[in-house]
Amino acid sequence: MGADALSDVLRAVRLTGAVFVTVDVSVPWSAPVPSAATLRPIIMPSAQHLISYHLITEGDCCVLPERGQPVRLEAGDVVVFAGGDPHVMCTDPKVAAGAKFDMRRIRPAEQWPYRVVGKRTGSKRLGLICGFLGCDVRPFNPLLAALPSIMVVSDHGGLKDGWLSQFMRLAVAEATDKRAGGEGVLARLSELMFVEAVRRHLASLPSEQTGWLAGLRDSFVGRALTLLHSKPAHPWTLEELAREVGLSRSSLAERFLHFVGQPPMHYLTHWRMQMAASLLSSGASNIAAIAEDVGYESEAAFSRAFKKLVGAPPASWRKQRTAATQAT
């Protein structure tokens, strides 16, 4: 019911993929992955936030989150750190401290994707594709807040010909051959891989789960979210939205708050501001036109609402974003 809302959010938060490091090494091996706050200015300074991920293409390894228990991974697994938390990738937690690779040492002039190939010292090998996804978090990214700090999905259980396995094969080929346009292909593949991982995570959520993603799956809240996303400029009221969904006002308000964490009309305001931020970043429309596109009758009313939520008037915010992009 809420598939369109998920697509809308993925578009509005300007998901941008980048695969930077492919690993083919003998064991033992380990590498620290710094926090998103540390890596973002180095890897993708124009992004507001970095999501890090690792796809295991050969062998098995462990991921050691800075907070939490080690997680064992094997070929076909994808681990995603939506919050960009620091962690260590290693073949043996006991030797994780002896890191052999640190991506912060890669010179910016290196051609991406950067390959780490170790000498063959034994029969066991570890293959990884390590990448990053840039996205916006301000003014509103409900998906990022709904994802767990560490998310693991896989193509196990009869899914060897599933999307993740296909991505793995394509990504390894592109990273190895380094053909013209390969970096762009890998970036798009990264974005698709992330979307597939989110979809699988959504499908695996227990029935009692709450949050924005769980709300997409609920028949009433999912319908409400779809309506708000499909017609964001419509002058929605709680009464009209409840009538369209087939609930009373109080029932919808309670159910929406239970899953999403805020009332429907508050959510609509936040979503309108995220849409406006995306339009402002693109630079394709003037502020009066953007105000109308997101449901405001006047530019002044829109500017007040935008400043209240974002902390800066639309024109100032656009200048800041343009300057940040041009500086990269």
Buried (B, 14 or more C-beta within 10 A) or exposed (E): BBEBBBEBBBEBBBBBBBBBBBBBBBBBBBBBBBBBEBBBEEBBEBBBBBBBBBBBBBBBBBBBBEEEEBBEBEBBBBBBBBBBBBBBBBBEBEBBEEBEBEBEEBEEEEEBBBBBEBEEEEEBBBBBBBBBBBBBEBBBBBBBBBBEBBBBBBBBEEBEEBBBBBBBEBBBEBBEEEEEEBBEBBBEBBBBBBBBBBBBBBEEBEEEBBBBBBBBBBEBBBBBBBBBBEEBEEEBEBEEBBEBBEBEBEEBBEBBBEBBBBBBBEBBBBBBBBBBBBBBBEEEBEBBEBBBBBBBEEBEEBBEBBBEBBEEBBEBBBEEBEEBEEEE
